[in-house]
Amino acid sequence: MNRKRGGYLISDDPELADYAYITRSLQSTYWAAGRDEDAVRASARGSLFLHMLKDGRQVGFARILSDGACVALLLDVFIEPGLRGQGLGRWLMECVLDHSACRVEKLNLFTTSAAGLYAKLGFESHPGGMVLKLKK
């Protein structure tokens, strides 16, 4: 997947991953504060990252675990703080939902933040997270 908008690119190309950026970004969150680069790289081997780049520099990402048919789990959604509020998170989520890895019956997301954004995209709140039931 490669989607362009303005000076931004969203891609699932693993060669575009800036693991130092991803690690620093995750360490700034409440859910992955202790995650080191080795763990980030291991998670990338077992899942799919969508990378958001601005003029070639990574500024966001989302990670997906999927069986490709029944269920997928969305993790580690991040947009650089100075770029939030510009619709980039929504665009990243639209790309996630359009990705073949998320063409499943149910997409799960465990989060306590950005519930409004996810609700606008069809996610429903459930104990411990949010769920989007998708039609193939």
N, C-alpha and C positions, 0 to 999 in steps of 0.2 A: 504494500500500500504506500502510495506517495500522493499526498494532497497538498496543494499550495494555495495560500491566501495572503495577498500582500507580500511582505517579506518573510512570511512564515512557511515552514514545511512541517508536515506531520508524516512520519515514515515508520515502518516496522523493520527497516534495514538495521540489523545488529551492528554493522560497521559504523553507524552514526552515533553509537552510544558513547557518551562522555561519563565514564564510571566515577571519576573523581567528583564531577558535578552532581550526579545522581546520589552518590554517597553523602556529600555535604548537604544536599537538599533533604534527603530522608532523615539525616541526623538532626535537622532543625524541626522535625515534626514530633507530635506527641506519640505517634504510633511506632516510630522506628528510630528513636533517639540513640540507641546503642548499636545500631547496625553498622558493621564495618564494611570496607570495600570487598573483602573476600566473600562476605555473605551476599552482598549486592550482585557480584558476578555469579555466584552459585545460583541465586534466584533467577538470574537472566538465562542461565542454561536450562532451567526447568520451566520456563514460562516465556511469554511474548511481551516485549516492551514496544509501546508506541512512543516515539521520540518527537518532541516538538522543538524545532530549531528556528532561530531568528538570525538571518544572515549568516548561517553556518554554525552558530553557537547554540548549544542546548539550553532551553529555557523552560522545559516542562516534559512530562512523561506520564504514562499510565502502564500498569503491568496487568496482564491477563493470564489466568490459568484456565484451561478449557479442555473438556473431553471431545469437543467438536460436534457434539450432537445433543446432549441432554442438558448439561450444566456448565457454566463458566463462573469464575470468581474474578471480580475486578479489585485490584489492589494498588496501593502506592500511587494514587492520582495526585499530581503536583504541578502547579503553575508557579513560576517565579513570583514572589510577593509583589514586586514593583509593576508587574504586568497584569495583575488580577483586576477584575472589574471591566475588562475590555471585550468580553465574550469569548476569550480564548479557551477557558475551561469548558464552555458549552460546545465549542467547535471540536475540542479534543474528545469530549464525550460522544458527539455525533460520529466522529471517526471510529471510536471504539465500537459503538453500536452497529456501524456499517461493516466492521471487519469480519471476515469469514470465521474467525475464532469465536465470535460472539453470536453467530447464527445458531443459537441453541434455544431450548425450551425455557430456561430460567437463568438469568444473570444475577448473581449475588454480589452485594457490596456491603462491607461492614464499615460503618463510619458514624461519627458523631458530629461531623461538620459538613457544610454545604448541602444540607438536606433540601433546601429550597431549589437549588439547581437540579438535583437528582429527581425531585418530585415533578418538576416541569418536563423532564424527559420520560416520565411514566413510571418511575420507581415508587414503590409503596413501602412505607415504614413497617418494620417488623422488629420484635425484640432482638437487640444486638446488631441490627443493620437494616439494609434496604434490599428489596427484591424487585426485579423487573421480569415479568413473565412475557416472553417474546413468542411471536408466531414466526415459524420458518417461512 
